[in-house]
């Protein structure tokens, strides 16, 4: 004899079929369609969905049938994310004026889209270090070229003749006498 196991749905607010049936039930109870649609929309988005779309089609308030669509978040309409990441639920609501069709589409938060970019921190740090080292090398070469460009031929010969061990300290800034401005005023 076959046996049936019943399990509770972990996140009923993220199940499209359950939410479509809840909307149909609340419309069957006489709740206004716009109020019920936005209630379900907020409930799904608060549960952590990436996007939701609710479509109510039929004679909602008048003799003329129309389609009312409620949307929030992002929803993939085509491609692999739409096929794998969007849950679709369908329900009907029978009223005196006619039958209302309800379609609920929920895009889960864990759905990977093609335009998502993740940055690997360790590679970013390594690339920044390489760029900084290259910039430091470029700066040093620029300073050397600048210094070489400003020196006369006599100064270059003098620098070549001086042995590094003989020089204790070289200052690129000439000695300037600093006067205290405040002492002159008194």
LINCOR-V324486 format. One record per pair of residues at least 4 apart in sequence whose ideal C-beta (glycine too) atoms are under 6 Angstrom apart, sorted by the first residue. I is the first residue (numbers start at 1). J is the second residue. Records with the same first field share a line. If there is no record, write none. Layout:
I=J ; J
This chain:
9=15
12=18
13=43 ; 44 ; 47
14=47 ; 49
16=87 ; 88 ; 89 ; 104 ; 106
17=89
19=40 ; 104
20=89 ; 91 ; 102 ; 104
21=91
23=36 ; 40 ; 102
24=91 ; 93 ; 102
26=31 ; 36
27=33 ; 36 ; 93
28=93
31=36
33=37 ; 56 ; 60
37=54 ; 70
41=52 ; 54 ; 70 ; 72
42=46
44=49 ; 52 ; 106
45=49 ; 72
48=109
49=106
50=73 ; 74 ; 107 ; 109
51=73 ; 74 ; 75 ; 107
52=72 ; 106
53=71 ; 75 ; 105
54=70 ; 104
55=69 ; 103
56=68 ; 100 ; 102
57=67 ; 101
58=65 ; 98 ; 99 ; 100 ; 101
59=65 ; 97 ; 98
75=107
76=81 ; 82
77=82
78=82
80=84
81=85 ; 111 ; 113
82=86
85=107 ; 108 ; 111
86=105 ; 107
87=106
88=105
89=104
90=103
91=102
92=99 ; 101
93=100
94=99
107=111
119=124
151=155 ; 156
162=167
